[in-house]
């Protein structure tokens, strides 16, 4: 009879915490929320089950942290892909394109979001996290829209820009969702082109007809 035991890694606390979040996201992406048991998360992260309590008081707290990590990662990926140079209209255009093309539009990312979203109505911490991550993305979009309108010489009172951002965010969310759910239903760059056309119509500002791989 073998007496060997699984050896667990000894890593810095922040690295262990990150490993637990990554393990949770991986399990949920592979087989849904039910697969993210405490045992499975610990095994995937290479950490003993007892050690999880050192970083998260409950499994629910770990799930909330994983959701926030996932949503923030997508926002940061959008911002990183979108150029921070050029005119204000260029920056807005690039942000929209990045939000509607891979790697942001991705079936695994959409599956993860779907696994989390049903928890929002019954969990206050998940609702707070959703609200915070939603505002993080929308506020960035709102700032880009306001800057582009002012650059074009249009009057852009805060209430108007806010409504534009809400509407444009809804367009991006809808297209992102369909692109993740049915990636083969759209031509390369089609979602981004539709997004740009729709957002241009909402805010009343034409984007530059520059060459881009859409």
Phi, psi and omega in degrees: 000130182285139178250011181291145178238154177295131178267135181255145183286152176247101185236164177303150183308314182295326179290323176294317179299317177297321180296322179293319178295315179297318179298318179299314180295319180297313180297318180293322179293325183283320188215014176089172184302325183297336181285342184274065175279163179300317180297314182294319179298314180298316180296315181296323182276348183072034182231143179293151180302320181297329182288339180302323182294343178286340184247329180222129184292331179218164175297322180300321178296322177294319179297318178298316179297322179294320179297314179298318179300315181297313183292318179294323180297321179292320178296316180293325177295321177296313181295323181290322180287326179283130181296139178264008180247175180092190180288168177298322178295322177299316183294320177296315180301314181295324178296316180294315179301314182297324182287346185237022175224160175300150005274000180290315174279112188204133181302322180293320179296320179292320179297320177297313179302317180296324178294327181276323196298329182290345181279345189295320184290332185255359183228116184296322180294322177293322178297316179297319179294318178298316179299316182294316181287327176297313180295325179302312179290313184294323179296322177295317178296318179299318180296320179292319179295313180301316180295319180294320179292317179296321178299325180277001178080017180268146176290127185227071177297151184306319182297322179292315180295321178300314180296320176300317182295320178299313181294316181292323177298321179295320177298312180298315180300315182296315180292321178299318181298313180292323179295325177284324182284322183229069185298334182271000183273354186231145175290160179301126178080358185293318181297318179295319180296317177295319179299315180296317179297316181293316181292322176301320180292323181292313187267352178070040182219120179281136175278157179296142178273057180276159179288135177207156184275074178249000000 
